[in-house]
Every structure is written in structure tokens, then in C-alpha cells.
Amino acid sequence: MTGHPTATLAPHGLRCEHLAEPLGIDEPAPLLSWRLSSPRRGDAPARHRVRVWAVPADAPADASTGAGEPVWDTGEVSDAAAVSVRYAGAPLRPRTRYRWEVAVTAVDGATAVAGSRFETGLLGPPAWRASWITHDTGDLDVVDAPEEGELALADHGLQPAVRLRRTFTTSAAPVRARLYVTARGLYEMRLNGRRAGDAELAPGWTDYRDRIDYQVHDVTALVGAGENVLAATLADGWWSGYAGFDPRRSGAHYGAFPQLLAELHLDHADGGHEVIATDGTWRTRRSPVRYADLLKGECHDLRRDTTGWDRPAFAAADGWRPAQVTGTDHGLLTASVAPPVRAVEELPARTVTRLGTGTGGDRHLVDFGQNFAGRVRLTARGLTPGTRVVIRHGEALNDDGTLYTDNLRTADATDVLIAGDGPEVVFEPRFTYHGFRYAEVTGLPALDAADITGVVLHNDIPWTGDFACSDPDVERLYQAIRWGQRSNFVSVPTDCPQRDERLGWLADAQVFLPTACLNADVAAFFAGWLREVRGAQSPGGAFTNVAPRMTGVADEGAPGWGDAGVLVPWHLYRAYGDERFLERNLDAMCAWVDHVHRHNPDLVWRHRVGPHFADWLAPEPTPRELVATAYFARSTDLTARAAEVLGRQDAARRYGTLAGHIRKTFAERFVTPGGRVAGDTQTAYLLALAFGLVPDDVVPHAAGRLAELVEAAGPGITTGFLGVGLAAPVLDDCGRPDLAHALLRRTGPPSWLYPLRHGATTIWERWDGYTEERGFQAAAMNSFNHYALGSIGEWLYQGVAGLGQAPGSTGYRELLIRPRPGALTWARAAYESVRGTVRTGWTRADGELRLEVSVPPGATAIVHVPTGDPGGVHESGVPVAGADGVQIIGTEPGALLCRVASGDYRFTAEDPSAAVP
């Protein structure tokens, strides 16, 4: 008797809307996706089936099945390429938990099943009942007079954070409790003295005039029978604090004082349902947080604390006032689509150095050994009431060992603790964050390293990539790139975390995105930010330079900046295979191209260029019209491709034709018959070659000139933000990976390794942020934690380790494994793609190169095996011509080309470098 085959192919890593078990989605047709794994070579899916059930409110939280018939069943779907489906069943109900499972059947007939869940939010503004509330703003205008003998507190014109509370009674604990909450400002919610959720800096930064995100927290375990207290602390945040480099508070951009909107929904075992909503019955009072600002810092005055304010049996009398209702508008509310900012890691103090005594008392300098975005947690003991402890933050040190803060500009980045009663206090700000490696603590007679910790904050995106190699400097570079990404993915993709800016600059995001997508799963994060990019677009089609949009910042996008509205959706589509990145953005992409075309009918982009930053911070300037026209061509071409993917043939033809005309104009205007590109700079050639703007017959001449320029510089790099990410890939494509390696491993300025040799742990804003000859660059623009120049990270994965995707592929269905060893002795990379895990690793020793490759089920790969002897290549110990699952498809200088299906492969070959005399 023959049974069913045992499944080796298994789905895993299930996601809804690119999130693991999201709580509170508003998408009516969510994307349900899975990844695949198998230990067996050649394993591949043949068909799948997805089913979705609604789960009753009183079902256990870990319920493995739904109730009754599924609300959607795809049936058996024969599609070997599929790793996702869009929900197309009965309309999803608000506030409902759903269980879903996917069954994947392999080509051998074996089936494996995996399950997950998601929960809907309120699914639209009409469902909200709550009112926006705030504290009596007149009370906030009262300035605290210093107590006797106390120095006045510099509050920067900021207002105190406020506390809000509401009591309610339940006869029994609910079977399910969900808190739906947002703020114009920042909130922290508490239920019966315990924190609700772990989101930091919530609800995050949006253009509040267009959209306000809300979050959902499961608080079932926090609500009990009898009296309960729902409480909140509300602070300025991006809504009404300082933001950007505008010297005014954000009230000039958004609003004057923060507001709260919340609903607590309780489901009871008897089927009853209660809602506790923000309204005029809430009570409010000024909090001990005398101010909390993202740029200035945060001050806690514990003399003004009221113990038990967020718990039952507290008499909210003295100083507590009725909340003010400011409105009931819900039309801009949308469920958050990105993972929240969380405290994701703690960094112990590496060293604590006593600097002496100054104004305010003893000073200690703390080094955390890593530049990062976050805050400190400080334990202080034995302080008398009124004692001030001041914490200043900075990225670097002056020559005398003191804290360097000149580059913070108007960001004070200073937190203050004013001690109250009690033998010990743990001070940790809640409504600010800083970019820093060092902290100067003043006011403690002694400071032990165990009493201060760095708390790392960023959006809690899953890290999906890893890279390592034989050169410790290059490994340090990779880690610096990752830390730059972590430091600047805080609500939006910022340029820097330390100074008075922290804006969502579009160019920084688009040049770093290929690296970001390999480091981490950023699909949901960028889906949220792209809503801001679209929302900021002008009626005439112009994207902005920053998103969320702010007044006081140049509005009309510059070349390479505004083009991010096209480049980012396209790359996300290629990385994740989700066509919705194109569907949601194509109209905006078309409007952008039309805007540029309308004002530049001769197809040379010289009008309506915004502030035209060109190749920002490049050591040598590239002609501005060339930079602009190259991006005009690129955006038009990608818009045509996007329209083709979506089946919008008229638009595809229109923009495809326009792209051809721009390419022709570019070649006529900027490229000589001999292949010289106007400006004769590295960036000029990189843009022209990368974007396909050089006529085919002179590409070799242009590529040769690019190589000459790189060699003449050291070999060295002379690009800015727009050229840097193209340098290594273009040199590689032009047959000069040796020069790409030379740039990668250069140690003199300008280079990636020079900052690391001078203590950098993140990527600098500029190549010469610090030099031995001149010291620090001009403080007006000298961040030590930017990620734009870290876009070399893409080539570490794709070039050095060889882990890439074929040009026409999406979602890593067709891999391109093409390692460039250079002078390294080993390298490896892994990436958790939307299909499953891709791995590459190679080593070289004793004249032999070993290459290991892992291809996920359902994918294929073209493998370029580096070798000096294509006829001598083996796979898993047998000649490659007879290896299982391997097809030889050709050769190229120094490599044998093979096609493989899913599975693990181990190639051995003669090291091509061994053949070099």
C-alpha cells in the first residue's frame, strides 16, 4: 500500500501586509504571503491553497483554527511562481481576528501547511466614537518660577507634557480588550499602572494635514473586574515641538498643542461590548515632564510627581481639570502600516571618565562605543530633592576629550533630571531621542558604568541580510552601514539623527534603498513613507525634497530628489514582487514625469529644478543639466516599465517613446562621438552608463574613460550622494571589478575606510567630516551618522559575495550569483527573500576556489563560477557536466556559467587568480 509522500517543501515566515501577525489593519484586501524551504535539491511548489477564517472574540489568543466555514478559500491554485495572494473573500469586518493558513503542494505531490493570523482595525473613519481632547492650554502658559536657591530652567519656550486619565468599572474581566489610539503629538498609554504596548514615539510622524496614523494594542491582560484607570501622557513630538532646521516650533507647521484620541473596546463573555472613549469626562493635569522635545531634549521634575495617578483608588482632585474637547473629526485616521519604533537593543557603557567639576557639579563622560539613535537610562542614588542631573549627547569628542556638539546646530540634545524624594531613581526620557555615541553627565558625585545604559530606538524592521568577509575593515564598514540604517529609520527615513534636521530627504532614501532592502525587510516601512511622498506631491505633479512635507523647506523636488517618487516604488516592486507598489504610485509617477516634461519640452531638464542639489557634497562638480536630464530619462523609463507591468499599454507606449527621445537628446547634448561625457567627472559617466544613456557603439570608450578617472584619483572616488551607489556596480559591469575593489579598500580620504580608521562606527555625511590636517569640517553641515554614502552596501552583497537578482526578475525568482573575489580570501552573504533564504559563500586557498550556493524552492539561479579552468569545475565532488540539477550555459572570461534550480550546491574550481602570473 502506497501512502502520500512525506513533505520536504514547507511554507514558513507567513506575513499579512508584509507584517508578522499584524494587529489592526485597515486594508480591505490584504496581501497574504509565505516563504518556502526544503532540504531537497530541485524541490519546487506546484500549487497552493489559502483559507481564511474569522475567529470569535472569546476564542483563546492562540486559537489555531477559525470558526465554521472559511470566509475565503482560494481552492487549489496551480502557480509555481506564487508566494502570495491578495485576499478576495467576503468583506472583512472591523475589529475582527482572522486565522489563515496556506497549504503548499510540491511537484512530487506532498503537501505542507502553515498558519498565521491578523486582525482588522476600525476599517474607516465612521467607526470612531472618540473626541480629540487636550489639557487646558491656558494652564500650560503658566511658567514655573524657580524654587529658592534654584537656577532658572531653560525650557526653550516649550510647554509641559500633560497627563490624562479616565476611570471606568467593569463587572468582569473582558475576554478581549483592544485599545485604538493616536495623537497629534506623542502619547504613552497606561492601564491600571501598566504600559499599554511597547511602541515608542507613537504614533509616529506624518503630515497631520493629510493623514494621522493610529495604533492598536492588545490590553486584555491589563483590564480587570471593578474599577480600572485608562491613562495617558501626551507630549509635543513632531506636531507642536521643534522639527527640522526651522527655528520655530512645529506649531508653525502643524498645531499649537498636542491632542489625544483613544477608544478602549471591551468584549465580554456574555456577548456584551463596551467602549471607553476620549471625551470631556477625562481629567487632565500637567505632568512632571516639564518639557519634552525631539530636538531640545526632555526634563523630568520628580518633585512634581503624583504617585498612583494611573491606578485605581487615586483621588484626581487637586490640580486635575476637565479635559477640553477640540473636535470629533476622524477623516484623516488610518491604521499604521509600518512596524512601530521600539526600544530594540541596549548598549552598556564601554567607559566612564571623570572630567572634573564645573557649573552644575561633577562631570562624567560616557562612551557607549557605538554611534546610534536613542536615549540613555540612568540610575541615580542619594540625590537631595531639587538636585539637577544634566545629560548632554554628542557623536564625537574634541581634541581635549570633551564632548563635541558644534555640529548639532540648534538641537540642544540635553536631558535633565530634577530629583525628588526617594533613595533611588531610574531616569529614562520617553518623548525624545538623540543621535550620539557619547553622553556627558553632570550633577552626580560618582557614576558607575553599570548605572548608565544606551537604549537603541528605531522602527522594528526584521533584519534579513548578513555579510562577512576576510577583511576586518570591510566587515566594520558593513556594520557601520547597518548602524546608519538603524539610526535613521525612526518613523521616517531621515538623513541624520543628531542635529536640527532629521528630515525624510527623498534622495538619501532612494540612493540607499537597494542596500536597505538587502539589510532588512523594509517593505512595510516604505509603504508607509510612500503615502507621505504621494501626499506631499503638488497639484502640478512635483514631488517634494522631503516627506513628510513641512513649511520652510524647499518644496519642489530637485533632480535626484523628486525622482525618488519613481525610483523607490520601482525598486520595492523588484525586491518584493508586490505590484501594489506600482499600482499605488503609478499615477503619481506619471504626474512627476509630466511635470518635468511640461516645463522642459526640449527634453533637457534646466527649468523647475527646485534647489538643484546636483551630486550633493561631491569633491568635484558634475554639470547640473546633465545630472537633471539623466534623472529625467531614468524616471521616464521606469514609469514606462511600471505601466507595462500593470497592463496600462497606452501609458507604457507614451512614456517609453518619451524615454527614447530623452535618451537621444542626452546623447546629442552630453556625449561626444568618441564617448566623452560632459563634465568628464566620475558621476557624469556613472549616471550615463548606469541609466543606459550612452550609445551602444561608444559604451566601451565611456567605460574606459571612467576607469581612467578612477585610476587617476588614486584609485579613488570623487562622487557625491547621487554617484556613490553607482560606482562599484558600474565599474563591475564595465569589466573593472578590480577598480571597484580598489575603491572599497582604499584607506586615504576620500574613502569608506578612512572614517573607520578614525573611529567612525556609522557612515559620515561627507567624505571629509574629519581629517588629520583640518580636524572637523564646518559644523554647519557635518553629520557623523548619515547613510547615503553607505550605498556601497549593495555591492558588498551583490558584488563581493555575489548574491544578486537577474535584471528582469522580481521577488528574487531568478537569482544572479556572480562573486567578485578581488584580493579577499573569503566572503559570504545570506538574504531572507520573499521566496526564502538565499545564501552564497566562497573561499579560496591553495589555488582552489570553493563556492557554495543555496537557492530557495521555486527559484532558479545563474551561477558564475570564478575559475581559470572551466573544464575542471566540479559540483559536490563530480564534474559539473554530470552534476544533478546543474546545466552549463556558457563561459565568460574567468568564469563558467551554470543554471541551477532550488537546493544547495558546492562548486570547486581552479582559482582564477592562480592563473595570473
BELLINGI-V226437 format. One record per pair of residues at least 24 apart in sequence whose ideal C-beta (glycine too) atoms are under 7 Angstrom apart, sorted by the first residue. I is the first residue (numbers start at 1). J is the second residue. Records with the same first field share a line. If there is no record, write none. Layout:
I: J  J
This chain:
4: 110
5: 108  109  110
6: 110
7: 106  110  111  112
8: 38  39  40  43  110
9: 36  38  43  45  104  106  110  112  857
10: 37  38  112
11: 35  36  102  104  112  114
12: 37  114
14: 102  114  116
16: 116  118
17: 337  524
18: 521  523  524
19: 339  524
21: 116  117  118
22: 118
23: 119  216  218
24: 119  121  215  216  335
25: 118  120  121  335
26: 121  123  334  335
28: 91  92
29: 86  87  88
30: 87  118
31: 84  86  578
32: 84  85  87  100
33: 83  84  834
34: 83  102  114
35: 83  834  835  836
36: 83  104  835  836  856  857  858
37: 836  837  856  857
38: 857  902
40: 903
41: 884  885  903  904
42: 885  901  902  903
43: 106  857  902
44: 80  106  107  857  858  901  902
45: 80  104  106  857  858
46: 78  80  105  106  107
47: 76  77  78  79  105
48: 77  79  82  102  103  104
49: 74  75  76  77  103
50: 74  85  100  102
51: 100  101
52: 87  89  98  100
53: 98  99
54: 96  98
55: 97  98  99
57: 175  176  267
58: 175  269
63: 99
64: 115
65: 99
66: 99
80: 858
81: 813  858
83: 834  835
92: 120  123
93: 120
94: 120  122  123  127
95: 120  122  178  265
96: 120
121: 180  216  335
122: 180
125: 330  331  333
128: 263  330  333
129: 263  275  277
130: 261  262  263  277  278
131: 278  279  325  327  328
132: 259  261  325  326  327
133: 164  259  260  278  279  282  323  324  325  326
134: 257  258  259  260  323  324  326
135: 162  284  324
136: 321  324
137: 257
139: 286  321
140: 257  286
144: 290
147: 386
150: 386
153: 290  299
155: 290  291
156: 291  293  296
158: 236  241  291  293  296
159: 257  291
160: 286  287  289  290  291
161: 233  234  235  287  289  292  431
162: 234  284  285  286  287
163: 231  233  284  285  287  309
164: 231  232  234  260  282  284  323
165: 229  231  282  283  309  310  316
166: 230  276  281  282
167: 227  228  229  312
168: 228  230  276
169: 226  227
170: 223  225  228  266
171: 225
172: 225  268
173: 223  224  225
174: 220  223  266  267  268
175: 267  268  269
176: 220  267
177: 219  220  223  264  265  266
178: 216  218  219  265
179: 217  219  262  264
180: 214  216  262  263  265
181: 214  215  262
182: 212  213  214  215  261  333
183: 234  258  259  260  261
184: 208  212  239  255  258  259
185: 234  235  236  237  239  240  258  259
186: 235  237  431
187: 232  234  260
188: 232  233  430
189: 232  262
190: 231  310
191: 219  222  223  228  230
192: 222  224  228  229  311  312
193: 310  311
194: 222
196: 222
198: 342
199: 340  341  342
200: 341  342  343  457
201: 237  341  433  491
202: 340
203: 336
204: 336  341  491
205: 238  491  492  548
206: 532  548
207: 532  535  536  548  549
208: 239  254  255
210: 332  535
211: 332  334  531  535
212: 332  333
213: 334  336
214: 333  335  336
215: 336  340
223: 266
227: 312
228: 312
229: 310  311  312
230: 264  276
231: 309  310
232: 260  262
233: 287  289
234: 258  260
235: 289  292  431
236: 292  293
237: 294  431
238: 294
241: 293  294
242: 293  294  295  296
243: 294  550
244: 501  503  550  552  553
245: 409  500  501
246: 552
247: 410
252: 551
253: 550  551
259: 326
279: 325
280: 322  323  325
282: 323
283: 316  320  321  322  323
284: 320  321  323
285: 319  320  321
292: 431  432
293: 432
294: 432  433
295: 411  500
296: 412
297: 412  413  414  415  432
298: 415  429  431  432
299: 416
300: 417  418  427
301: 418
302: 418  419  420  425
303: 385  386  418  420
305: 420
336: 528
337: 524  527  528
338: 459  524  525  527  528
339: 459  460  461  524  525
340: 459  460
341: 457  458  459  490  491
342: 460
343: 455  456  457
344: 456  458  460
345: 456
346: 453  454  455
347: 372  453  454  456
348: 449  453
349: 449  452
352: 447  449
355: 402
358: 442
360: 388  390  442  443
361: 442  443
362: 444  445
363: 440  442
364: 441  444  447
365: 403  438  440
366: 438  439  441  452
367: 437  438
368: 437  454
370: 437  483  761
371: 395  436  437  483  761  762  784  785
372: 454  456  483  486  487
373: 433  435  457  458  487  490  497
374: 433  454  455  456  457
375: 428  429  432  433  434  455  457
376: 439  452  453  454  455
377: 426  428  453  455
378: 427  451  452
379: 424  426  451
380: 417  419  425  427  444
381: 423  424
382: 423
383: 419
384: 419
385: 419  420  421
386: 418  419
387: 419  443
388: 416  418  443
389: 417  441  443  444
390: 414  416  442  443
391: 415  439  441
392: 439  440
393: 434  436  439
394: 436  438
395: 435  436  437  498  784  785
396: 784
397: 438
403: 438  440
406: 779
407: 499  779  782  783
408: 498  499
409: 499  500
410: 500
411: 498  499  500
413: 498
428: 455
433: 457  490
434: 498
435: 487  496  497  498  785
436: 498
437: 761
456: 486
457: 490
458: 486  487  489  490
459: 489  490  491  525
461: 489  520  521  522  525
462: 520  521
463: 519  520
464: 520  521  831  832
465: 518  519  520  797  830  831
466: 829  830
467: 796  797  801  829
468: 828
469: 800  824  826  827
470: 824  825  826  827
471: 745  824
473: 753  756
474: 744  745
476: 756
477: 752  753  756
478: 793  796
480: 756  760  761  762  763
481: 515  763  790  793
482: 519
483: 761  762
484: 762  763  785  786  787  790
485: 516  519  520  787
487: 762  785
488: 787
489: 525
492: 529  532  548
493: 529
495: 786
496: 765  783  785  786
497: 785
498: 783  785
499: 783
503: 546  553
504: 529  532  546  547  548
505: 545  546
506: 533  543  545  546  547  557  561  562  564
507: 560  561  564  721  722
508: 721  787  788
509: 564  568
510: 563  564  567  568
511: 721  722  725  788  791
512: 787  788  790  791
513: 568  571
514: 571  725  791  794
515: 790  791  793  794
517: 571  575
518: 793  794  797  831
519: 793
523: 572  576  578
526: 568  572
530: 568  569  585
533: 565
534: 585  588
537: 565  588  591
540: 595
541: 591  592  594  595
542: 595
543: 592
545: 610  611
554: 610  611
556: 608  610
557: 610
558: 609  610  611  612  613
559: 605  609  612  627  628  631
560: 627  631  722
561: 613
562: 592  610
563: 631  634  635
565: 589  592
566: 592  635  638  639
567: 638
570: 638  642
573: 810
574: 810
576: 811  834
577: 810  811  834
579: 645  646
582: 642  645  646
583: 646
586: 642  643  646
589: 639  642
590: 639  651
592: 635
593: 635  636  639  655
596: 632
597: 658
603: 661  662  665
604: 629  665  669
605: 629  632
615: 683  719  720  721  722  723
616: 720  721  722
617: 720  721  766
618: 683  718  719  720  723
619: 718  750  767
620: 681  718
622: 679  681  683  684
623: 678  679
626: 670  678  679  684
627: 687  722
629: 662  666
630: 666  687  688  691  693
632: 662
633: 659  662  663  666  691  693
634: 691
636: 662
663: 692  693
666: 693
667: 693  694  695
671: 695  698
674: 698  701
675: 701  702  705
676: 705
677: 702
681: 718
682: 706  709  710  717  718  719  723  727
683: 719  720  722  723
686: 719  723  726  727  730
687: 723
689: 730  734
690: 726  730
703: 734
706: 734
707: 734  736  739
710: 739  743
714: 746
715: 739  742  743  746
716: 746  750  751
717: 743  750  751
721: 788
724: 789  791
725: 791  794
728: 792  795  799
729: 795  799
732: 799  820
737: 799  820  822
738: 822
740: 795  799
741: 822  823
744: 792
752: 792
760: 784
763: 787  789  790
764: 789
797: 829  831
800: 824  827
801: 827  828  829  840
802: 840
803: 829  831  838  840
806: 862
811: 835
812: 838  859
813: 858  859
814: 859  860
815: 855  859  861
816: 862
817: 853  861  862  863  864
818: 864
819: 851  866
821: 866
835: 859
844: 911
847: 910  911  914
848: 908  910  911
849: 909  911
850: 908
851: 907
852: 906
853: 905
854: 904
855: 900  901  902  903
856: 902
857: 902
858: 902
859: 902
860: 899  900  901
861: 900
862: 897  899
863: 898  900
864: 892  895  897
865: 895  896  898  907  909
866: 894  895  909  912
867: 895  896  909  910  912
868: 910  911  912  914  915
869: 909  910
870: 896
872: 909  910
873: 907  909
874: 908
875: 905  906  907
876: 906
